[in-house]
Amino acid sequence: MYKKTRMQGFGAEVKRRIMIGTYALSAGYYDAYYKKASQVRLLIKRDFEEAFKKCDVILTPTTPTPAFKIGEKTDNPLQMYLSDIFTISTNLAGIPGISVPCGFTSGGLPIGVQFLAGHFEEGKLIQIASAYEKNAKIEKRRPKL
């Protein structure tokens, strides 16, 4: 069952990232990659802690571009990586984040925005995201194609 779920349940991009992570943790590469990455992660965490002393939430785009077709970027790992660049810092810092719809492209593709909050501020985050969704009324602004 384990082999089956990993073979069929994970897409090519997830498998690629698992392999890169495994390689970085292998003997001889721990200090060069993992240790340095852990140090950078701590700096990112501290930056967010400082930011949340001045504000309750941070609003960012969810992705740098609108949605792309399934399989469109599979031949370009860098483009795949960059498509989720705005969500990575949230994971590295260990803070909660939520993505909600905020509009549409002229072609009708949905665009998302994400709210980030400090450690253990999930309740506040959900309240703010919910209030935004109720007041923005995105579904009524969908373009007619």
N, CA, C and O atoms as CSV, one atom per row, in Angstrom:
chain,resi,resn,atom,element,x,y,z
A,1,MET,N,N,0.822,-1.180,0.000
A,1,MET,CA,C,0.000,0.000,0.000
A,1,MET,C,C,0.879,1.262,0.000
A,1,MET,O,O,0.585,2.228,-0.704
A,2,TYR,N,N,1.941,1.244,0.782
A,2,TYR,CA,C,2.831,2.403,0.856
A,2,TYR,C,C,3.400,2.737,-0.520
A,2,TYR,O,O,3.364,3.890,-0.949
A,3,LYS,N,N,3.922,1.731,-1.204
A,3,LYS,CA,C,4.506,1.940,-2.524
A,3,LYS,C,C,3.455,2.440,-3.514
A,3,LYS,O,O,3.719,3.334,-4.318
A,4,LYS,N,N,2.272,1.856,-3.444
A,4,LYS,CA,C,1.207,2.220,-4.369
A,4,LYS,C,C,0.775,3.679,-4.181
A,4,LYS,O,O,0.591,4.405,-5.158
A,5,THR,N,N,0.615,4.105,-2.920
A,5,THR,CA,C,0.166,5.483,-2.676
A,5,THR,C,C,1.236,6.488,-3.078
A,5,THR,O,O,0.916,7.580,-3.547
A,6,ARG,N,N,2.499,6.132,-2.900
A,6,ARG,CA,C,3.585,7.052,-3.271
A,6,ARG,C,C,3.776,7.104,-4.782
A,6,ARG,O,O,4.105,8.157,-5.327
A,7,MET,N,N,3.578,6.010,-5.444
A,7,MET,CA,C,3.749,5.985,-6.900
A,7,MET,C,C,2.589,6.682,-7.609
A,7,MET,O,O,2.800,7.453,-8.545
A,8,GLN,N,N,1.367,6.410,-7.160
A,8,GLN,CA,C,0.196,6.956,-7.832
A,8,GLN,C,C,-0.293,8.258,-7.201
A,8,GLN,O,O,-0.881,9.099,-7.881
A,9,GLY,N,N,-0.049,8.424,-5.895
A,9,GLY,CA,C,-0.591,9.581,-5.179
A,9,GLY,C,C,0.236,10.842,-5.303
A,9,GLY,O,O,-0.273,11.938,-5.068
A,10,PHE,N,N,1.499,10.711,-5.666
A,10,PHE,CA,C,2.359,11.880,-5.793
A,10,PHE,C,C,2.630,12.156,-7.256
A,10,PHE,O,O,2.958,11.248,-8.019
A,11,GLY,N,N,2.491,13.418,-7.646
A,11,GLY,CA,C,2.799,13.808,-9.012
A,11,GLY,C,C,4.298,13.940,-9.216
A,11,GLY,O,O,5.078,13.806,-8.274
A,12,ALA,N,N,4.688,14.201,-10.436
A,12,ALA,CA,C,6.107,14.295,-10.789
A,12,ALA,C,C,6.816,15.399,-10.007
A,12,ALA,O,O,7.957,15.219,-9.580
A,13,GLU,N,N,6.156,16.532,-9.818
A,13,GLU,CA,C,6.791,17.646,-9.108
A,13,GLU,C,C,7.037,17.304,-7.645
A,13,GLU,O,O,8.100,17.625,-7.112
A,14,VAL,N,N,6.087,16.667,-6.993
A,14,VAL,CA,C,6.268,16.266,-5.595
A,14,VAL,C,C,7.413,15.261,-5.492
A,14,VAL,O,O,8.266,15.374,-4.612
A,15,LYS,N,N,7.429,14.293,-6.380
A,15,LYS,CA,C,8.510,13.301,-6.373
A,15,LYS,C,C,9.865,13.983,-6.579
A,15,LYS,O,O,10.845,13.623,-5.927
A,16,ARG,N,N,9.923,14.956,-7.476
A,16,ARG,CA,C,11.168,15.674,-7.748
A,16,ARG,C,C,11.652,16.377,-6.474
A,16,ARG,O,O,12.837,16.317,-6.147
A,17,ARG,N,N,10.757,17.027,-5.770
A,17,ARG,CA,C,11.137,17.746,-4.556
A,17,ARG,C,C,11.545,16.801,-3.435
A,17,ARG,O,O,12.438,17.121,-2.651
A,18,ILE,N,N,10.913,15.658,-3.352
A,18,ILE,CA,C,11.320,14.655,-2.352
A,18,ILE,C,C,12.731,14.165,-2.652
A,18,ILE,O,O,13.543,14.019,-1.739
A,19,MET,N,N,13.026,13.913,-3.917
A,19,MET,CA,C,14.356,13.431,-4.294
A,19,MET,C,C,15.431,14.484,-4.013
A,19,MET,O,O,16.518,14.147,-3.544
A,20,ILE,N,N,15.137,15.743,-4.294
A,20,ILE,CA,C,16.101,16.812,-4.016
A,20,ILE,C,C,16.354,16.910,-2.515
A,20,ILE,O,O,17.496,17.062,-2.083
A,21,GLY,N,N,15.287,16.823,-1.722
A,21,GLY,CA,C,15.432,16.855,-0.273
A,21,GLY,C,C,16.232,15.683,0.257
A,21,GLY,O,O,17.068,15.844,1.146
A,22,THR,N,N,15.979,14.514,-0.282
A,22,THR,CA,C,16.717,13.318,0.138
A,22,THR,C,C,18.195,13.462,-0.200
A,22,THR,O,O,19.059,13.111,0.603
A,23,TYR,N,N,18.479,13.974,-1.378
A,23,TYR,CA,C,19.866,14.194,-1.794
A,23,TYR,C,C,20.562,15.190,-0.863
A,23,TYR,O,O,21.701,14.972,-0.452
A,24,ALA,N,N,19.865,16.292,-0.534
A,24,ALA,CA,C,20.454,17.322,0.319
A,24,ALA,C,C,20.741,16.810,1.721
A,24,ALA,O,O,21.631,17.330,2.395
A,25,LEU,N,N,20.009,15.805,2.170
A,25,LEU,CA,C,20.229,15.254,3.509
A,25,LEU,C,C,21.219,14.092,3.523
A,25,LEU,O,O,21.572,13.584,4.588
A,26,SER,N,N,21.661,13.679,2.352
A,26,SER,CA,C,22.578,12.531,2.295
A,26,SER,C,C,23.952,12.900,2.854
A,26,SER,O,O,24.291,14.078,2.976
A,27,ALA,N,N,24.727,11.884,3.188
A,27,ALA,CA,C,26.055,12.081,3.784
A,27,ALA,C,C,26.901,13.008,2.925
A,27,ALA,O,O,26.940,12.879,1.701
A,28,GLY,N,N,27.575,13.940,3.579
A,28,GLY,CA,C,28.444,14.866,2.873
A,28,GLY,C,C,27.760,16.140,2.421
A,28,GLY,O,O,28.442,17.110,2.089
A,29,TYR,N,N,26.466,16.172,2.397
A,29,TYR,CA,C,25.746,17.360,1.943
A,29,TYR,C,C,24.957,18.031,3.058
A,29,TYR,O,O,24.401,19.110,2.855
A,30,TYR,N,N,24.902,17.414,4.222
A,30,TYR,CA,C,24.117,17.944,5.332
A,30,TYR,C,C,24.537,19.372,5.667
A,30,TYR,O,O,23.702,20.276,5.697
A,31,ASP,N,N,25.838,19.577,5.922
A,31,ASP,CA,C,26.311,20.910,6.297
A,31,ASP,C,C,26.132,21.921,5.170
A,31,ASP,O,O,25.750,23.068,5.403
A,32,ALA,N,N,26.411,21.483,3.958
A,32,ALA,CA,C,26.351,22.403,2.822
A,32,ALA,C,C,24.931,22.858,2.502
A,32,ALA,O,O,24.730,23.999,2.086
A,33,TYR,N,N,23.952,21.990,2.689
A,33,TYR,CA,C,22.591,22.332,2.300
A,33,TYR,C,C,21.639,22.467,3.489
A,33,TYR,O,O,21.087,23.541,3.728
A,34,TYR,N,N,21.453,21.401,4.214
A,34,TYR,CA,C,20.441,21.402,5.273
A,34,TYR,C,C,20.776,22.377,6.394
A,34,TYR,O,O,19.907,23.127,6.838
A,35,LYS,N,N,21.990,22.378,6.846
A,35,LYS,CA,C,22.380,23.274,7.938
A,35,LYS,C,C,22.208,24.734,7.524
A,35,LYS,O,O,21.675,25.535,8.292
A,36,LYS,N,N,22.647,25.083,6.332
A,36,LYS,CA,C,22.491,26.456,5.823
A,36,LYS,C,C,21.014,26.811,5.669
A,36,LYS,O,O,20.595,27.914,6.021
A,37,ALA,N,N,20.232,25.877,5.145
A,37,ALA,CA,C,18.801,26.113,4.962
A,37,ALA,C,C,18.111,26.332,6.309
A,37,ALA,O,O,17.211,27.166,6.416
A,38,SER,N,N,18.523,25.597,7.325
A,38,SER,CA,C,17.953,25.766,8.668
A,38,SER,C,C,18.266,27.146,9.223
A,38,SER,O,O,17.435,27.750,9.901
A,39,GLN,N,N,19.455,27.644,8.939
A,39,GLN,CA,C,19.831,28.982,9.395
A,39,GLN,C,C,19.004,30.058,8.681
A,39,GLN,O,O,18.561,31.022,9.305
A,40,VAL,N,N,18.801,29.889,7.389
A,40,VAL,CA,C,17.983,30.836,6.625
A,40,VAL,C,C,16.538,30.782,7.103
A,40,VAL,O,O,15.880,31.816,7.223
A,41,ARG,N,N,16.050,29.585,7.373
A,41,ARG,CA,C,14.683,29.410,7.872
A,41,ARG,C,C,14.480,30.189,9.165
A,41,ARG,O,O,13.440,30.821,9.347
A,42,LEU,N,N,15.459,30.152,10.065
A,42,LEU,CA,C,15.367,30.876,11.327
A,42,LEU,C,C,15.308,32.384,11.079
A,42,LEU,O,O,14.564,33.090,11.760
A,43,LEU,N,N,16.076,32.884,10.121
A,43,LEU,CA,C,16.034,34.311,9.790
A,43,LEU,C,C,14.664,34.714,9.252
A,43,LEU,O,O,14.145,35.773,9.602
A,44,ILE,N,N,14.081,33.872,8.406
A,44,ILE,CA,C,12.746,34.147,7.858
A,44,ILE,C,C,11.715,34.166,8.984
A,44,ILE,O,O,10.852,35.044,9.021
A,45,LYS,N,N,11.798,33.220,9.884
A,45,LYS,CA,C,10.882,33.152,11.025
A,45,LYS,C,C,10.977,34.426,11.864
A,45,LYS,O,O,9.956,34.983,12.268
A,46,ARG,N,N,12.192,34.881,12.124
A,46,ARG,CA,C,12.393,36.103,12.917
A,46,ARG,C,C,11.855,37.332,12.204
A,46,ARG,O,O,11.285,38.220,12.837
A,47,ASP,N,N,12.035,37.388,10.880
A,47,ASP,CA,C,11.496,38.517,10.115
A,47,ASP,C,C,9.980,38.594,10.242
A,47,ASP,O,O,9.426,39.680,10.412
A,48,PHE,N,N,9.310,37.458,10.161
A,48,PHE,CA,C,7.854,37.451,10.315
A,48,PHE,C,C,7.457,37.844,11.739
A,48,PHE,O,O,6.494,38.587,11.930
A,49,GLU,N,N,8.182,37.357,12.727
A,49,GLU,CA,C,7.878,37.726,14.114
A,49,GLU,C,C,7.954,39.237,14.297
A,49,GLU,O,O,7.105,39.825,14.967
A,50,GLU,N,N,8.963,39.866,13.706
A,50,GLU,CA,C,9.100,41.323,13.784
A,50,GLU,C,C,7.947,42.012,13.053
A,50,GLU,O,O,7.392,42.990,13.553
A,51,ALA,N,N,7.596,41.519,11.902
A,51,ALA,CA,C,6.506,42.121,11.124
A,51,ALA,C,C,5.185,42.052,11.882
A,51,ALA,O,O,4.406,43.005,11.860
A,52,PHE,N,N,4.927,40.929,12.552
A,52,PHE,CA,C,3.648,40.782,13.258
A,52,PHE,C,C,3.597,41.562,14.569
A,52,PHE,O,O,2.562,41.572,15.235
A,53,LYS,N,N,4.677,42.205,14.945
A,53,LYS,CA,C,4.633,43.145,16.069
A,53,LYS,C,C,3.981,44.452,15.627
A,53,LYS,O,O,3.503,45.236,16.448
A,54,LYS,N,N,3.972,44.673,14.293
A,54,LYS,CA,C,3.454,45.921,13.730
A,54,LYS,C,C,2.102,45.780,13.047
A,54,LYS,O,O,1.440,46.780,12.772
A,55,CYS,N,N,1.681,44.537,12.770
A,55,CYS,CA,C,0.409,44.327,12.071
A,55,CYS,C,C,-0.195,42.989,12.466
A,55,CYS,O,O,0.491,42.117,12.998
A,56,ASP,N,N,-1.483,42.839,12.202
A,56,ASP,CA,C,-2.182,41.595,12.541
A,56,ASP,C,C,-2.035,40.530,11.471
A,56,ASP,O,O,-1.848,39.353,11.780
A,57,VAL,N,N,-2.120,40.943,10.205
A,57,VAL,CA,C,-2.000,40.010,9.091
A,57,VAL,C,C,-1.181,40.651,7.984
A,57,VAL,O,O,-1.023,41.871,7.931
A,58,ILE,N,N,-0.667,39.812,7.110
A,58,ILE,CA,C,0.033,40.272,5.916
A,58,ILE,C,C,-0.733,39.725,4.722
A,58,ILE,O,O,-1.104,38.551,4.697
A,59,LEU,N,N,-0.963,40.569,3.748
A,59,LEU,CA,C,-1.689,40.201,2.538
A,59,LEU,C,C,-0.695,40.107,1.384
A,59,LEU,O,O,0.064,41.044,1.136
A,60,THR,N,N,-0.701,38.974,0.679
A,60,THR,CA,C,0.187,38.785,-0.468
A,60,THR,C,C,-0.571,38.080,-1.583
A,60,THR,O,O,-1.627,37.497,-1.339
A,61,PRO,N,N,-0.045,38.127,-2.800
A,61,PRO,CA,C,-0.624,37.274,-3.841
A,61,PRO,C,C,-0.398,35.807,-3.457
A,61,PRO,O,O,0.536,35.500,-2.717
A,62,THR,N,N,-1.225,34.926,-3.944
A,62,THR,CA,C,-0.999,33.501,-3.714
A,62,THR,C,C,0.028,32.969,-4.698
A,62,THR,O,O,0.902,32.185,-4.329
A,63,THR,N,N,-0.076,33.391,-5.936
A,63,THR,CA,C,0.865,32.968,-6.979
A,63,THR,C,C,1.264,34.183,-7.810
A,63,THR,O,O,0.534,35.174,-7.841
A,64,PRO,N,N,2.407,34.122,-8.481
A,64,PRO,CA,C,2.839,35.264,-9.290
A,64,PRO,C,C,2.106,35.404,-10.630
A,64,PRO,O,O,2.164,36.456,-11.266
A,65,THR,N,N,1.422,34.347,-11.050
A,65,THR,CA,C,0.711,34.364,-12.326
A,65,THR,C,C,-0.649,33.683,-12.144
A,65,THR,O,O,-0.852,32.946,-11.179
A,66,PRO,N,N,-1.567,33.926,-13.062
A,66,PRO,CA,C,-2.826,33.172,-13.012
A,66,PRO,C,C,-2.576,31.678,-13.234
A,66,PRO,O,O,-1.465,31.271,-13.575
A,67,ALA,N,N,-3.587,30.891,-13.043
A,67,ALA,CA,C,-3.480,29.438,-13.223
A,67,ALA,C,C,-2.988,29.106,-14.630
A,67,ALA,O,O,-3.260,29.824,-15.592
A,68,PHE,N,N,-2.264,28.009,-14.720
A,68,PHE,CA,C,-1.801,27.533,-16.022
A,68,PHE,C,C,-2.416,26.163,-16.264
A,68,PHE,O,O,-2.893,25.512,-15.334
A,69,LYS,N,N,-2.402,25.738,-17.504
A,69,LYS,CA,C,-3.001,24.459,-17.861
A,69,LYS,C,C,-2.256,23.308,-17.201
A,69,LYS,O,O,-1.042,23.381,-17.009
A,70,ILE,N,N,-2.969,22.260,-16.857
A,70,ILE,CA,C,-2.359,21.074,-16.265
A,70,ILE,C,C,-1.302,20.530,-17.219
A,70,ILE,O,O,-1.560,20.313,-18.402
A,71,GLY,N,N,-0.117,20.318,-16.678
A,71,GLY,CA,C,0.982,19.775,-17.470
A,71,GLY,C,C,1.769,20.799,-18.263
A,71,GLY,O,O,2.785,20.460,-18.868
A,72,GLU,N,N,1.316,22.053,-18.271
A,72,GLU,CA,C,1.951,23.084,-19.093
A,72,GLU,C,C,3.412,23.349,-18.720
A,72,GLU,O,O,4.230,23.635,-19.594
A,73,LYS,N,N,3.744,23.256,-17.431
A,73,LYS,CA,C,5.095,23.600,-16.987
A,73,LYS,C,C,5.893,22.401,-16.488
A,73,LYS,O,O,6.928,22.579,-15.845
A,74,THR,N,N,5.442,21.205,-16.765
A,74,THR,CA,C,6.124,20.017,-16.232
A,74,THR,C,C,7.532,19.829,-16.797
A,74,THR,O,O,8.361,19.174,-16.165
A,75,ASP,N,N,7.811,20.379,-17.948
A,75,ASP,CA,C,9.145,20.251,-18.527
A,75,ASP,C,C,10.116,21.313,-18.012
A,75,ASP,O,O,11.291,21.320,-18.377
A,76,ASN,N,N,9.617,22.205,-17.167
A,76,ASN,CA,C,10.454,23.283,-16.655
A,76,ASN,C,C,10.352,23.324,-15.130
A,76,ASN,O,O,9.494,24.027,-14.595
A,77,PRO,N,N,11.209,22.586,-14.420
A,77,PRO,CA,C,11.145,22.534,-12.959
A,77,PRO,C,C,11.256,23.901,-12.295
A,77,PRO,O,O,10.619,24.135,-11.268
A,78,LEU,N,N,12.047,24.803,-12.857
A,78,LEU,CA,C,12.186,26.129,-12.263
A,78,LEU,C,C,10.863,26.891,-12.315
A,78,LEU,O,O,10.480,27.536,-11.339
A,79,GLN,N,N,10.170,26.820,-13.440
A,79,GLN,CA,C,8.872,27.482,-13.556
A,79,GLN,C,C,7.857,26.877,-12.580
A,79,GLN,O,O,7.047,27.596,-11.994
A,80,MET,N,N,7.904,25.565,-12.411
A,80,MET,CA,C,7.017,24.911,-11.438
A,80,MET,C,C,7.317,25.414,-10.028
A,80,MET,O,O,6.404,25.730,-9.265
A,81,TYR,N,N,8.593,25.484,-9.695
A,81,TYR,CA,C,9.000,25.962,-8.373
A,81,TYR,C,C,8.539,27.401,-8.163
A,81,TYR,O,O,8.001,27.733,-7.107
A,82,LEU,N,N,8.746,28.249,-9.153
A,82,LEU,CA,C,8.389,29.661,-9.024
A,82,LEU,C,C,6.883,29.891,-8.935
A,82,LEU,O,O,6.446,30.935,-8.452
A,83,SER,N,N,6.094,28.939,-9.390
A,83,SER,CA,C,4.645,29.130,-9.332
A,83,SER,C,C,4.099,29.132,-7.908
A,83,SER,O,O,3.002,29.638,-7.671
A,84,ASP,N,N,4.845,28.576,-6.958
A,84,ASP,CA,C,4.377,28.623,-5.567
A,84,ASP,C,C,5.330,29.400,-4.658
A,84,ASP,O,O,5.365,29.181,-3.447
A,85,ILE,N,N,6.099,30.308,-5.253
A,85,ILE,CA,C,7.113,31.053,-4.516
A,85,ILE,C,C,6.526,31.886,-3.366
A,85,ILE,O,O,7.188,32.068,-2.345
A,86,PHE,N,N,5.300,32.392,-3.518
A,86,PHE,CA,C,4.714,33.237,-2.474
A,86,PHE,C,C,4.202,32.441,-1.281
A,86,PHE,O,O,3.966,33.012,-0.216
A,87,THR,N,N,4.029,31.144,-1.439
A,87,THR,CA,C,3.538,30.339,-0.310
A,87,THR,C,C,4.674,29.668,0.463
A,87,THR,O,O,4.442,29.133,1.547
A,88,ILE,N,N,5.866,29.686,-0.060
A,88,ILE,CA,C,6.979,28.975,0.564
A,88,ILE,C,C,7.407,29.607,1.889
A,88,ILE,O,O,7.673,28.893,2.856
A,89,SER,N,N,7.474,30.935,1.943
A,89,SER,CA,C,7.943,31.576,3.178
A,89,SER,C,C,7.024,31.272,4.361
A,89,SER,O,O,7.484,31.163,5.497
A,90,THR,N,N,5.746,31.138,4.094
A,90,THR,CA,C,4.794,30.793,5.146
A,90,THR,C,C,5.139,29.435,5.745
A,90,THR,O,O,5.146,29.270,6.965
A,91,ASN,N,N,5.422,28.475,4.890
A,91,ASN,CA,C,5.783,27.141,5.364
A,91,ASN,C,C,7.116,27.155,6.103
A,91,ASN,O,O,7.263,26.499,7.134
A,92,LEU,N,N,8.080,27.894,5.584
A,92,LEU,CA,C,9.383,27.954,6.229
A,92,LEU,C,C,9.297,28.586,7.616
A,92,LEU,O,O,9.963,28.139,8.549
A,93,ALA,N,N,8.479,29.622,7.748
A,93,ALA,CA,C,8.348,30.317,9.025
A,93,ALA,C,C,7.445,29.565,10.002
A,93,ALA,O,O,7.447,29.848,11.200
A,94,GLY,N,N,6.678,28.612,9.491
A,94,GLY,CA,C,5.780,27.854,10.355
A,94,GLY,C,C,4.581,28.659,10.820
A,94,GLY,O,O,4.053,28.435,11.909
A,95,ILE,N,N,4.155,29.602,9.982
A,95,ILE,CA,C,3.009,30.436,10.347
A,95,ILE,C,C,1.795,30.035,9.518
A,95,ILE,O,O,1.933,29.462,8.438
A,96,PRO,N,N,0.606,30.341,10.032
A,96,PRO,CA,C,-0.591,29.995,9.267
A,96,PRO,C,C,-0.841,30.966,8.119
A,96,PRO,O,O,-0.545,32.157,8.207
A,97,GLY,N,N,-1.387,30.426,7.057
A,97,GLY,CA,C,-1.765,31.218,5.904
A,97,GLY,C,C,-3.012,30.631,5.280
A,97,GLY,O,O,-3.273,29.433,5.392
A,98,ILE,N,N,-3.776,31.481,4.623
A,98,ILE,CA,C,-4.986,31.010,3.948
A,98,ILE,C,C,-5.129,31.767,2.637
A,98,ILE,O,O,-4.934,32.981,2.585
A,99,SER,N,N,-5.467,31.048,1.593
A,99,SER,CA,C,-5.671,31.643,0.281
A,99,SER,C,C,-7.159,31.699,-0.007
A,99,SER,O,O,-7.884,30.729,0.211
A,100,VAL,N,N,-7.607,32.848,-0.501
A,100,VAL,CA,C,-9.019,33.031,-0.853
A,100,VAL,C,C,-9.096,33.684,-2.232
A,100,VAL,O,O,-8.156,34.366,-2.641
A,101,PRO,N,N,-10.193,33.488,-2.948
A,101,PRO,CA,C,-10.350,34.132,-4.254
A,101,PRO,C,C,-10.420,35.650,-4.096
A,101,PRO,O,O,-11.001,36.158,-3.136
A,102,CYS,N,N,-9.818,36.372,-5.054
A,102,CYS,CA,C,-9.909,37.835,-4.978
A,102,CYS,C,C,-10.342,38.463,-6.299
A,102,CYS,O,O,-10.537,39.677,-6.372
A,103,GLY,N,N,-10.490,37.664,-7.324
A,103,GLY,CA,C,-10.924,38.215,-8.598
A,103,GLY,C,C,-10.652,37.256,-9.730
A,103,GLY,O,O,-10.403,36.068,-9.527
A,104,PHE,N,N,-10.707,37.810,-10.939
A,104,PHE,CA,C,-10.540,36.997,-12.141
A,104,PHE,C,C,-9.711,37.750,-13.168
A,104,PHE,O,O,-9.703,38.981,-13.199
A,105,THR,N,N,-9.017,37.000,-14.002
A,105,THR,CA,C,-8.325,37.612,-15.134
A,105,THR,C,C,-9.379,37.992,-16.170
A,105,THR,O,O,-10.545,37.616,-16.051
A,106,SER,N,N,-8.959,38.734,-17.178
A,106,SER,CA,C,-9.903,39.093,-18.246
A,106,SER,C,C,-10.387,37.849,-18.983
A,106,SER,O,O,-11.441,37.874,-19.617
A,107,GLY,N,N,-9.618,36.753,-18.903
A,107,GLY,CA,C,-10.012,35.495,-19.531
A,107,GLY,C,C,-10.857,34.614,-18.621
A,107,GLY,O,O,-11.216,33.499,-18.998
A,108,GLY,N,N,-11.176,35.102,-17.426
A,108,GLY,CA,C,-12.042,34.354,-16.522
A,108,GLY,C,C,-11.335,33.406,-15.570
A,108,GLY,O,O,-11.997,32.664,-14.844
A,109,LEU,N,N,-10.005,33.411,-15.553
A,109,LEU,CA,C,-9.286,32.543,-14.623
A,109,LEU,C,C,-9.289,33.158,-13.218
A,109,LEU,O,O,-9.127,34.370,-13.073
A,110,PRO,N,N,-9.469,32.342,-12.200
A,110,PRO,CA,C,-9.498,32.881,-10.839
A,110,PRO,C,C,-8.110,33.326,-10.373
A,110,PRO,O,O,-7.092,32.745,-10.751
A,111,ILE,N,N,-8.099,34.362,-9.551
A,111,ILE,CA,C,-6.873,34.866,-8.942
A,111,ILE,C,C,-7.072,34.808,-7.430
A,111,ILE,O,O,-8.139,35.148,-6.918
A,112,GLY,N,N,-6.028,34.374,-6.723
A,112,GLY,CA,C,-6.115,34.260,-5.277
A,112,GLY,C,C,-5.219,35.242,-4.561
A,112,GLY,O,O,-4.243,35.747,-5.116
A,113,VAL,N,N,-5.569,35.500,-3.323
A,113,VAL,CA,C,-4.772,36.324,-2.428
A,113,VAL,C,C,-4.622,35.528,-1.141
A,113,VAL,O,O,-5.527,34.785,-0.761
A,114,GLN,N,N,-3.489,35.679,-0.468
A,114,GLN,CA,C,-3.334,34.942,0.777
A,114,GLN,C,C,-3.128,35.897,1.943
A,114,GLN,O,O,-2.477,36.935,1.823
A,115,PHE,N,N,-3.699,35.514,3.059
A,115,PHE,CA,C,-3.508,36.221,4.313
A,115,PHE,C,C,-2.579,35.377,5.172
A,115,PHE,O,O,-2.739,34.159,5.252
A,116,LEU,N,N,-1.614,36.016,5.810
A,116,LEU,CA,C,-0.680,35.347,6.704
A,116,LEU,C,C,-0.851,35.944,8.092
A,116,LEU,O,O,-1.109,37.140,8.225
A,117,ALA,N,N,-0.711,35.129,9.118
A,117,ALA,CA,C,-0.816,35.610,10.497
A,117,ALA,C,C,0.304,34.999,11.326
A,117,ALA,O,O,0.995,34.077,10.893
A,118,GLY,N,N,0.464,35.534,12.521
A,118,GLY,CA,C,1.508,35.062,13.413
A,118,GLY,C,C,1.227,33.665,13.948
A,118,GLY,O,O,0.145,33.110,13.758
A,119,HIS,N,N,2.227,33.115,14.621
A,119,HIS,CA,C,2.098,31.785,15.215
A,119,HIS,C,C,0.857,31.700,16.104
A,119,HIS,O,O,0.600,32.588,16.916
A,120,PHE,N,N,0.107,30.642,15.942
A,120,PHE,CA,C,-1.082,30.334,16.739
A,120,PHE,C,C,-2.193,31.376,16.598
A,120,PHE,O,O,-3.006,31.541,17.507
A,121,GLU,N,N,-2.230,32.072,15.472
A,121,GLU,CA,C,-3.268,33.069,15.203
A,121,GLU,C,C,-4.257,32.577,14.144
A,121,GLU,O,O,-4.812,33.370,13.383
A,122,GLU,N,N,-4.465,31.269,14.106
A,122,GLU,CA,C,-5.357,30.690,13.103
A,122,GLU,C,C,-6.779,31.234,13.203
A,122,GLU,O,O,-7.424,31.477,12.184
A,123,GLY,N,N,-7.265,31.426,14.415
A,123,GLY,CA,C,-8.622,31.938,14.598
A,123,GLY,C,C,-8.785,33.316,13.986
A,123,GLY,O,O,-9.751,33.571,13.267
A,124,LYS,N,N,-7.859,34.191,14.265
A,124,LYS,CA,C,-7.878,35.549,13.705
A,124,LYS,C,C,-7.798,35.484,12.181
A,124,LYS,O,O,-8.503,36.213,11.482
A,125,LEU,N,N,-6.944,34.617,11.681
A,125,LEU,CA,C,-6.748,34.477,10.245
A,125,LEU,C,C,-8.043,34.047,9.552
A,125,LEU,O,O,-8.418,34.606,8.521
A,126,ILE,N,N,-8.705,33.073,10.113
A,126,ILE,CA,C,-9.960,32.583,9.524
A,126,ILE,C,C,-11.035,33.660,9.582
A,126,ILE,O,O,-11.799,33.812,8.629
A,127,GLN,N,N,-11.113,34.407,10.670
A,127,GLN,CA,C,-12.096,35.491,10.779
A,127,GLN,C,C,-11.863,36.555,9.707
A,127,GLN,O,O,-12.808,37.011,9.064
A,128,ILE,N,N,-10.614,36.943,9.520
A,128,ILE,CA,C,-10.288,37.977,8.535
A,128,ILE,C,C,-10.573,37.479,7.121
A,128,ILE,O,O,-11.156,38.203,6.314
A,129,ALA,N,N,-10.169,36.261,6.822
A,129,ALA,CA,C,-10.418,35.699,5.488
A,129,ALA,C,C,-11.914,35.579,5.223
A,129,ALA,O,O,-12.375,35.864,4.118
A,130,SER,N,N,-12.665,35.163,6.222
A,130,SER,CA,C,-14.111,35.037,6.075
A,130,SER,C,C,-14.756,36.408,5.832
A,130,SER,O,O,-15.615,36.552,4.962
A,131,ALA,N,N,-14.337,37.398,6.601
A,131,ALA,CA,C,-14.888,38.752,6.425
A,131,ALA,C,C,-14.559,39.283,5.031
A,131,ALA,O,O,-15.395,39.917,4.388
A,132,TYR,N,N,-13.346,39.021,4.573
A,132,TYR,CA,C,-12.955,39.462,3.237
A,132,TYR,C,C,-13.854,38.817,2.180
A,132,TYR,O,O,-14.389,39.502,1.308
A,133,GLU,N,N,-14.014,37.492,2.268
A,133,GLU,CA,C,-14.825,36.789,1.270
A,133,GLU,C,C,-16.266,37.294,1.253
A,133,GLU,O,O,-16.849,37.474,0.184
A,134,LYS,N,N,-16.838,37.521,2.428
A,134,LYS,CA,C,-18.227,38.003,2.500
A,134,LYS,C,C,-18.377,39.391,1.908
A,134,LYS,O,O,-19.359,39.668,1.221
A,135,ASN,N,N,-17.417,40.268,2.164
A,135,ASN,CA,C,-17.525,41.650,1.710
A,135,ASN,C,C,-17.061,41.866,0.278
A,135,ASN,O,O,-17.539,42.783,-0.390
A,136,ALA,N,N,-16.150,41.050,-0.200
A,136,ALA,CA,C,-15.641,41.221,-1.569
A,136,ALA,C,C,-16.636,40.729,-2.614
A,136,ALA,O,O,-16.648,41.238,-3.735
A,137,LYS,N,N,-17.465,39.756,-2.271
A,137,LYS,CA,C,-18.488,39.211,-3.178
A,137,LYS,C,C,-17.905,38.881,-4.553
A,137,LYS,O,O,-18.417,39.305,-5.589
A,138,ILE,N,N,-16.836,38.123,-4.523
A,138,ILE,CA,C,-16.092,37.783,-5.745
A,138,ILE,C,C,-16.966,37.063,-6.763
A,138,ILE,O,O,-16.876,37.343,-7.958
A,139,GLU,N,N,-17.813,36.136,-6.308
A,139,GLU,CA,C,-18.609,35.350,-7.257
A,139,GLU,C,C,-19.517,36.225,-8.110
A,139,GLU,O,O,-19.881,35.837,-9.220
A,140,LYS,N,N,-19.890,37.402,-7.608
A,140,LYS,CA,C,-20.751,38.297,-8.384
A,140,LYS,C,C,-19.960,39.135,-9.379
A,140,LYS,O,O,-20.540,39.772,-10.259
A,141,ARG,N,N,-18.644,39.136,-9.242
A,141,ARG,CA,C,-17.801,39.949,-10.131
A,141,ARG,C,C,-17.187,39.109,-11.244
A,141,ARG,O,O,-16.394,39.626,-12.032
A,142,ARG,N,N,-17.531,37.836,-11.325
A,142,ARG,CA,C,-16.942,36.960,-12.357
A,142,ARG,C,C,-17.275,37.503,-13.745
A,142,ARG,O,O,-18.437,37.793,-14.028
A,143,PRO,N,N,-16.282,37.642,-14.604
A,143,PRO,CA,C,-16.544,38.181,-15.953
A,143,PRO,C,C,-17.366,37.228,-16.792
A,143,PRO,O,O,-17.251,36.009,-16.666
A,144,LYS,N,N,-18.185,37.787,-17.636
A,144,LYS,CA,C,-18.970,36.973,-18.572
A,144,LYS,C,C,-18.131,36.766,-19.816
A,144,LYS,O,O,-17.687,37.723,-20.450
A,145,LEU,N,N,-17.924,35.526,-20.152
A,145,LEU,CA,C,-17.078,35.211,-21.324
A,145,LEU,C,C,-17.919,34.895,-22.526
A,145,LEU,O,O,-17.382,34.609,-23.596
